C-alpha cells in the first residue's frame, strides 16, 4: 500500500482500522469509501485485477478489457463517493442526475451479484421519491 506524505493515505487508513478492530471482519467496515475506490487504480492491475476482476465481478461486460472495466469502476465509484460526501455533509444534491447515480450503484452491485441488486431494488425507496414532482417542500 502506498503511504503518501500528503492527501489520502491508504496505508495509514488500513493500519488505523486494524488497530481498532480485533478481526479482519471488524476492520473491513471501518475502512473509508475512498480506500475501496483507490483499490481500483491501475497500480493493482497486475497483482489483483487482471487475474481476479472477472471472478469477483462475474457480470461485467465480457467484451471490455479488464483494465477498461477497472477504470470504469474507479470512475463510477468516484461519482458515487462524491454523492455520498455531499449527502454526509448535508449539501444539496438535487441538481445532480440522481436517477443516473442510482443506476450506477445498482450496476456495480449487479456486476458482483444480480441477486443482491434485485434485493436492493425491491427494498429501496429512492426510486419512488425520485419520481415525485419537485415542487414545494416534501414535508409541509
Backbone as a ProteinNet text record, in pm:
[ID]
protein_1_A
[PRIMARY]
XXXXXXXXXXXXXXXXXXXXXXXXXXXXXXXXXXXXXXXXXXXXXXXXXXXXXXXXXXXXXXXXXXXXXXXXXXXXXXXXXXXXXXXXXXXXXXXXXXXXXXXXXXXXXXXXXXXXXXXXXXXXXXXXXXXXXXXXXXXX
[TERTIARY]
84.1	0	88.8	49.7	126.5	104.7	202.2	194.5	239.8	157.6	197.9	206.6	289.5	307.1	190.2	120.1	4.5	-112.9	-231.6	-351.8	-391.9	-478.3	-527.7	-415.3	-406.6	-302.8	-367.8	-376.5	-443.6	-373.4	-241.6	-168.8	-206	-208.6	-245.7	-390.8	-479.9	-621	-634.8	-563.1	-567.7	-510.9	-398.7	-338.2	-429.7	-492	-583.6	-704.8	-763.4	-878.9	-840.9	-725.6	-680.4	-649.5	-596.1	-559.8	-682.4	-796.5	-918.7	-1014.6	-976.7	-1066	-991	-1050.3	-980.5	-970.7	-1056.7	-1056.4	-1065.5	-1031.3	-1043.8	-1188.4	-1280.7	-1422.6	-1470.2	-1405.6	-1439.5	-1363.9	-1244.4	-1163.1	-1217.1	-1264.8	-1310.2	-1416.3	-1520.7	-1619.6	-1570.5	-1457.7	-1401.9	-1323.9	-1292.2	-1215.5	-1303.5	-1244.1	-1317.3	-1355.6	-1460.7	-1506.1	-1392.2	-1314	-1204	-1100.8	-1084	-991.8	-1032.2	-1160.8	-1209.4	-1200.6	-1229.4	-1216.5	-1071.2	-977.7	-835.4	-784.1	-854.4	-816.4	-834	-914.1	-940.1	-850.5	-731.6	-635.2	-549.1	-481.6	-402.2	-285.6	-243.7	-131	-161.9	-291.2	-330.6	-367	-351.1	-392	-324	-192.5	-119.4	-143.6	-138.3	-145.5	-287.7	-382.1	-516.7	-622.6	-632.7	-745.5	-732.6	-615.6	-601.8	-639.5	-588.9	-625	-764.1	-818.1	-936.4	-1061	-1052.1	-1168.4	-1291.6	-1275.6	-1392.8	-1448	-1365.7	-1415.6	-1493.2	-1440	-1502.4	-1631.3	-1631.1	-1747.3	-1782.1	-1846.4	-1866	-1963.7	-2038.9	-2139.6	-2096.6	-1967.6	-1916.1	-1919.5	-1914.8	-1918.6	-1799.7	-1824.9	-1714.3	-1639	-1696.8	-1630.6	-1523.9	-1525.7	-1429.6	-1308.1	-1194.7	-1072.6	-1082.6	-1002.9	-1001.9	-959.4	-859.7	-814.4	-923	-999.1	-1109.9	-1219.4	-1252.6	-1354.7	-1312.9	-1187.7	-1137.5	-1142.1	-1104.4	-1108.6	-1252.5	-1344.5	-1486.6	-1537.8	-1501.5	-1543.9	-1487.1	-1359.7	-1297.8	-1375.2	-1405.9	-1475.8	-1617.4	-1686.2	-1821.4	-1816.2	-1717.7	-1701.6	-1670.1	-1596.4	-1566.8	-1695.7	-1784.4	-1911.3	-1999.3	-2001.5	-2080.7	-2022.3	-1890.6	-1825.4	-1854.3	-1852	-1883.4	-2027.1	-2121.5	-2260.4	-2269.7	-2204.8	-2206.7	-2152.4	-2045.1	-1986.9	-2079.7	-2147.8	-2243.1	-2354.3	-2404.6	-2511.5	-2460.4	-2343.9	-2288.1	-2263.4	-2236.2	-2209.1	-2333.4	-2449.7	-2578	-2576	-2514.6	-2509.8	-2617	-2663.5	-2768.9	-2720.5	-2809	-2776.5	-2879	-2978.7	-3090	-3058.1	-2946.9	-2907.4	-2842.1	-2809	-2747.5	-2854.3	-2809	-2899	-2901.4	-2991.1	-2995.7	-3039.9	-3121.7	-3157.7	-3034	-2947.5	-2822.4	-2733.8	-2727.4	-2649.8	-2701.4	-2832.6	-2892.3	-2859.6	-2868.3	-2839	-2692.8	-2601.9	-2460.3	-2440.4	-2507.7	-2497.5	-2552.2	-2667.9	-2729.2	-2639.7	-2584.3	-2498.5	-2373.2	-2313.6	-2194.8	-2229.4	-2341.6	-2384	-2415.6	-2484.2	-2521.2	-2398.6	-2293.3	-2170.7	-2116.3	-2137.2	-2094.9	-2201.9	-2328.7	-2437.9	-2570.5	-2627.1	-2757.1	-2864.1	-2852.9	-2948.7	-2948.3	-2831.6	-2821.7	-2877.6	-2849.3	-2902.9	-3055.6	-3110.6	-3256.5	-3315.4	-3251.4	-3298	-3296.1	-3185.9	-3174.9	-3287.2	-3312.8	-3416.5	-3555.3	-3577.6	-3706.2	-3721.7	-3611.3	-3615.3	-3575.7	-3556.6	-3518	-3640.3	-3629.9	-3738.8	-3697.3	-3572.7	-3522.2	-3596	-3625.1	-3691	-3824.3	-3904.3	-4034.8	-4018.5	-3924.1	-3900.7	-3852.3	-3767	-3714.4	-3822.2	-3929.2	-4037.5	-4137.4	-4129.9	-4220.5	-4186.2	-4288.1	-4259.4	-4176.6	-4092.9	-4003	-4058.9	-4187.6	-4246.4	-4282	-4231.6	-4262.1	-4189.6	-4196.7	-4128.6	-4196.3	-4115.8	-4165.7	-4254.1	-4216.4	-4291.2	-4331.5	-4459	-4504.1	-4490
-117.7	0	124.2	223.7	347.9	425	507.2	590.1	731.9	806.1	941.2	1035.2	1136.7	1234.2	1329.6	1352.8	1442.3	1376.1	1424.2	1367.8	1238.2	1165.7	1040.9	938.5	870.6	771.7	635.9	547.5	418.9	330.1	336.8	254.8	294.9	423.9	472.6	437.4	449	415	267.4	181.2	38.1	8.4	68.7	46.3	95.8	209.2	263.7	172.9	127.1	37.6	-92	-144.2	-271.4	-256.4	-141.7	-123.4	-112	-72.6	-56.8	-174	-274.6	-388.6	-519.2	-610.4	-734.1	-835.8	-823.3	-920.1	-847.7	-918.9	-862.7	-824.5	-909.8	-882.5	-755.4	-716.9	-591.2	-472.8	-496.8	-389.1	-342.8	-433.8	-400.2	-290.1	-297.7	-190.5	-56.7	-56.7	66.9	146.1	82	149.8	250.9	360.8	467.5	425.1	487.1	460.2	482.8	588.3	620.2	506.6	435.3	321.6	220.7	188.5	88.9	141.2	269.1	326.6	318.6	353.5	353.5	212.1	110.2	-27	-50.6	33.3	17.9	107.2	140.3	213.8	114.2	163.4	75.6	9.1	63.7	3.5	-140.8	-176.1	-309.8	-402.1	-354.2	-433.8	-570.3	-572.8	-699.4	-799.3	-751.2	-841.9	-879.5	-791.6	-813.1	-821.1	-717.8	-710.2	-797.7	-804.7	-892	-1037.1	-1093.5	-1232.6	-1252.2	-1151.1	-1178.8	-1094.8	-987.7	-898.8	-972.7	-1055.2	-1125.4	-1232.4	-1280.2	-1374.1	-1299.1	-1184.7	-1106.1	-1041.7	-998.3	-932.1	-1003.1	-1119.2	-1205.2	-1152	-1048.1	-999.8	-874	-847.7	-734	-764.3	-660.7	-672.7	-756.3	-875.2	-959.9	-904	-807.7	-750.4	-647.4	-600.2	-497.8	-562.6	-496.3	-545	-521.8	-596.7	-582.1	-440.7	-385.8	-251.7	-147.1	-163.9	-72.4	-86.7	-210.8	-234.6	-175.8	-198.9	-147.3	4.3	67	213	264.4	195.6	232.9	225.1	118.4	101.5	214.5	245.2	354.3	484	516.1	641.1	642.9	531	525.1	537.6	474.1	488.3	632.6	703.1	844.1	925.1	901	973.3	937.7	811.1	766.2	822.8	823.9	878.5	1028	1098.8	1241.1	1262.4	1182.7	1189.9	1161.3	1056.5	1018.1	1130.7	1194.5	1304.2	1425.1	1455.5	1567.1	1537.9	1415.5	1377.6	1383.6	1328.7	1325.9	1465.5	1562.3	1699.4	1786.6	1723.5	1794.4	1903.3	1873	1967.4	1930.6	2025.9	1995.8	1898.6	1808	1708.7	1708.7	1792.8	1783.4	1832.3	1901.1	1941.3	1824.7	1719.4	1600.6	1516.6	1429.1	1330.8	1211	1217.7	1115.5	979.7	978.8	851	783.3	861.5	808.4	755.5	830.2	785.1	651	639.7	514.4	400.7	425.4	320.3	276.2	369	333.6	241.9	275.1	193.1	53.5	46.2	-83.5	-164	-99.2	-169.5	-226	-149.6	-200.6	-320	-311.6	-424.8	-544.9	-522.8	-631.2	-696.9	-620.5	-678.6	-786.8	-770.5	-870.4	-976.3	-931.4	-1024.6	-966.3	-1024	-978.3	-1000.4	-1108.3	-1137.7	-1025.9	-979	-870.7	-741.1	-712.7	-591.8	-597.8	-713.4	-729.7	-707.6	-765.8	-749.1	-600.8	-533.5	-391.8	-311.7	-336.8	-262	-289.2	-408.7	-441.1	-375.5	-335	-282.8	-135.7	-68.3	72.5	161.4	285	381.6	500.4	502.7	616.7	634.7	527.2	538.9	611.2	576	640.1	787.4	819.9	959.5	1039.4	979.5	1048.8	1075.2	997.9	1017.7	1123.8	1164.9	1268.4	1402.3	1485.2	1619	1698.8	1787.3	1865.5	2004.7	2015.8	2147.3	2154.9	2253.3	2275.2	2179.8	2208.2	2120.8	1984.4	1885.4	1747.3	1732.3	1796.4	1787.5	1928.5	1962.4	2098.8	2130
0	0	0	-78.6	-78.2	51.8	85.3	205.5	171	95.9	55.8	176.2	163.1	272.1	283.4	171.3	176	106.3	135.8	76.5	144.9	79.7	137.6	146.3	260.4	285.5	313.6	213.4	234.8	336.9	343.5	440.5	583.6	609	742.5	774.4	675	693.2	731.8	662.1	692	830.2	863.7	995.5	1107.1	1086	1185.3	1204.6	1095.3	1104.3	1175	1141.6	1200.1	1348.7	1388.7	1529.9	1619.7	1563	1641.8	1628.4	1551	1527.3	1552.8	1628.6	1663.2	1549.1	1447.8	1337.7	1204	1098.2	963.5	935.8	977.7	956.3	1023.3	1131.9	1200.5	1140.1	1085.5	1028.5	893.4	811.5	676.1	675.3	758	753.4	807.3	875.5	928.4	823.5	711.5	607	533.6	494.5	427.1	285.8	234.9	98.2	-0.3	21.4	-68.7	-71.7	38.3	40.8	-66.5	-70	-165.9	-307.7	-326.8	-460.2	-507.1	-420.7	-457.8	-486.4	-441.9	-477.7	-627.8	-692.9	-835.9	-921.4	-871.5	-952.3	-1029.2	-1131.3	-1218.2	-1145.1	-1031.6	-959.1	-914.6	-908	-865.5	-982.4	-1105.9	-1222.1	-1227.9	-1224.7	-1244.2	-1131.7	-1010.1	-896.5	-859.6	-883.7	-833.9	-943.9	-1026.2	-1118	-1241.7	-1303.1	-1420.9	-1387.6	-1278.6	-1251.1	-1188.1	-1118.6	-1035.8	-1061.1	-1138.7	-1152	-1203.5	-1305.1	-1362.3	-1267	-1175.9	-1074.4	-966.5	-925.5	-820	-869.6	-995	-1054.4	-1185.5	-1174.8	-1291.8	-1396.7	-1364.6	-1459.4	-1533.4	-1536	-1612.2	-1761.6	-1842.7	-1988	-2037.2	-2094.2	-2138.9	-2259	-2328.7	-2445.9	-2408.2	-2284.2	-2241.2	-2177.1	-2190.1	-2125	-1974.3	-1899.8	-1755.2	-1715.7	-1782.9	-1746	-1773	-1879.6	-1908.6	-1804.6	-1769.7	-1667.7	-1534.1	-1497	-1370.5	-1368.1	-1478.2	-1486.9	-1480	-1547.2	-1540.2	-1396.5	-1326.8	-1187.5	-1102.1	-1119.6	-1044	-1064.6	-1190.2	-1222	-1165.2	-1170.8	-1114.3	-962.1	-899.8	-755.1	-717.6	-802.3	-776.8	-773.2	-868	-871.8	-752.1	-716	-600.7	-471.1	-461.5	-341.8	-329.3	-440.7	-438.9	-390.6	-440.1	-395.7	-246.2	-202.9	-61.2	26.1	-17.3	59.9	65.8	-44.4	-43.1	57.6	55.8	149.3	292.6	318.4	453.7	508.4	421	463.7	452.8	431.1	423.3	316.9	203.6	93.1	-8.9	-87.4	-185	-293.5	-331	-434.5	-547.3	-539.3	-632.8	-773.1	-791.7	-926.5	-1000.8	-929.1	-989.8	-1059.3	-1146.1	-1204.7	-1109	-1012.2	-908	-960.8	-1065.1	-1127.9	-1185.8	-1247.1	-1301.1	-1188.2	-1077.8	-962	-911	-898.6	-850.8	-947.3	-1076.9	-1175	-1169	-1143	-1127.8	-1007.2	-898.3	-777.1	-804.5	-866.9	-898.2	-992	-1093.3	-1189.4	-1122.2	-1031.9	-962.1	-874	-805.4	-722.1	-810.9	-921.5	-1012.4	-1076	-1096.6	-1152.3	-1061.1	-933.4	-834.9	-815.1	-795.9	-767.5	-813.7	-917.2	-965.8	-859.4	-785.5	-678.2	-573.1	-536.2	-438.5	-495.9	-621.2	-685.6	-690.3	-722.7	-725.3	-586.6	-484.8	-346.5	-307.6	-340.9	-307.6	-372	-500	-570	-510.9	-461.6	-400.5	-263.6	-201.9	-65.3	-53.9	-164	-159.4	-183.1	-140.9	-157.9	-244.2	-285.5	-361.4	-493.6	-564.1	-695.1	-685.3	-585.6	-569.2	-535.5	-450.7	-413.7	-534.2	-615.9	-733.7	-838.3	-836.5	-933.3	-888.8	-761.7	-712.2	-775.4	-800.2	-853.2	-753.8	-804.7	-719.6	-693.4	-671.3	-643.5	-496	-430.8	-290.6	-198.2	-70	27	35.2	60.8	72.6	197	304.1	430.2	472.4	452.4	485.1	632.4
[MASK]
++++++++++++++++++++++++++++++++++++++++++++++++++++++++++++++++++++++++++++++++++++++++++++++++++++++++++++++++++++++++++++++++++++++++++++

